[in-house]
Amino acid sequence: MNTKLEDLLNASKINELVHKKQIEEEKKTSLMWLLAIIGAIATVAVIAFAVYKYFTPDYLADLDDDFDDDFYDDLDDDSEEEKTEETKTETEEASSTESAEETSEE
């Protein structure tokens, strides 16, 4: 009778071990499926974003380019105005010194 009892206990221990392995494998497969689904959703989202960026015109870049051109044109105009004012001032100074020299010669 001891042998039957030992056989029964051994069978139950083996059954528990097999059952634990099945549960662990089921957890691993369910985790793998979960990660696969998350990966697929992320891939679809990245592809959708890339298509959106490709087909959407970039209005802000055009606006920035236009603004930069106008801004730098204004700067160039200001510097040209300053140069012409400096030249006018130099010309006036030169003409006043020439007229002063002419009056002193007479």
VOGU-3710 file (C-alpha; in Angstrom, 3 decimals, decimal comma):
1> mntkledlln> 0,000/0,000/0,000  2,955/2,310/0,617  4,004/1,964/-2,963  0,567/2,990/-4,226  0,568/5,986/-1,931  4,080/6,962/-3,008  3,100/6,509/-6,643  0,062/8,710/-6,103  2,156/11,438/-4,399  4,776/11,276/-7,120
11> askinelvhk> 2,102/11,537/-9,797  0,569/14,569/-8,096  4,000/16,264/-7,823  4,692/15,591/-11,488  1,247/16,907/-12,375  1,900/20,118/-10,387  5,270/20,645/-12,114  3,765/20,121/-15,563  0,874/22,425/-14,705  3,313/25,150/-13,481
21> kqieeekkts> 5,305/24,884/-16,716  2,118/25,248/-18,747  1,098/28,337/-16,781  4,554/29,898/-17,263  4,436/29,175/-21,006  0,952/30,677/-21,233  2,195/33,810/-19,445  5,140/34,052/-21,825  2,973/33,640/-24,905  0,385/36,125/-23,660
31> lmwllaiiga> 3,162/38,636/-22,938  4,603/38,016/-26,390  1,197/38,636/-28,006  0,738/41,818/-25,988  4,130/43,143/-27,064  3,441/42,177/-30,687  0,150/44,111/-30,645  1,780/47,170/-29,083  4,582/46,996/-31,677  2,093/46,765/-34,537
41> iatvaviafa> 0,146/49,781/-33,255  3,356/51,780/-32,871  4,453/50,853/-36,396  1,125/51,952/-37,879  1,330/55,229/-35,937  4,858/55,955/-37,208  3,856/55,216/-40,793  0,758/57,440/-40,501  2,861/60,287/-39,085  5,433/59,943/-41,883
51> vykyftpdyl> 2,704/60,036/-44,543  1,120/63,068/-42,874  4,439/64,950/-42,771  5,172/64,038/-46,392  1,854/65,237/-47,772  1,320/68,298/-45,578  2,818/71,472/-47,065  5,057/73,462/-44,795  3,463/76,891/-44,791  5,474/78,135/-41,829
61> adldddfddd> 8,808/77,515/-43,538  7,682/79,616/-46,501  6,498/82,356/-44,166  9,802/82,371/-42,299  11,763/82,559/-45,540  9,736/85,526/-46,747  10,127/87,299/-43,426  13,875/86,722/-43,334  14,287/88,108/-46,848  12,304/91,228/-46,014
71> fyddldddse> 14,160/91,692/-42,755  17,579/91,462/-44,359  16,481/93,710/-47,227  15,496/96,338/-44,677  18,878/96,015/-43,017  20,623/96,490/-46,336  18,510/99,562/-47,066  19,350/101,055/-43,681  23,049/100,516/-44,178  22,877/102,084/-47,651
81> eekteetkte> 21,053/105,109/-46,213  23,710/105,469/-43,535  26,446/105,283/-46,157  24,801/107,956/-48,296  24,343/110,198/-45,253  28,027/109,738/-44,359  29,070/110,568/-47,906  26,857/113,654/-47,929  28,374/114,796/-44,649  31,901/114,211/-45,927
91> teeasstesa> 31,106/116,056/-49,163  29,659/118,991/-47,264  32,710/119,141/-45,002  35,043/118,981/-47,967  33,181/121,715/-49,821  33,121/123,926/-46,734  36,879/123,551/-46,258  37,448/124,287/-49,952  35,313/127,413/-49,768  37,155/128,458/-46,602
101> eetsee> 40,491/128,018/-48,373  39,273/130,027/-51,357  38,147/132,888/-49,160  41,423/132,873/-47,277  43,384/133,037/-50,549  41,536/136,081/-51,763
//
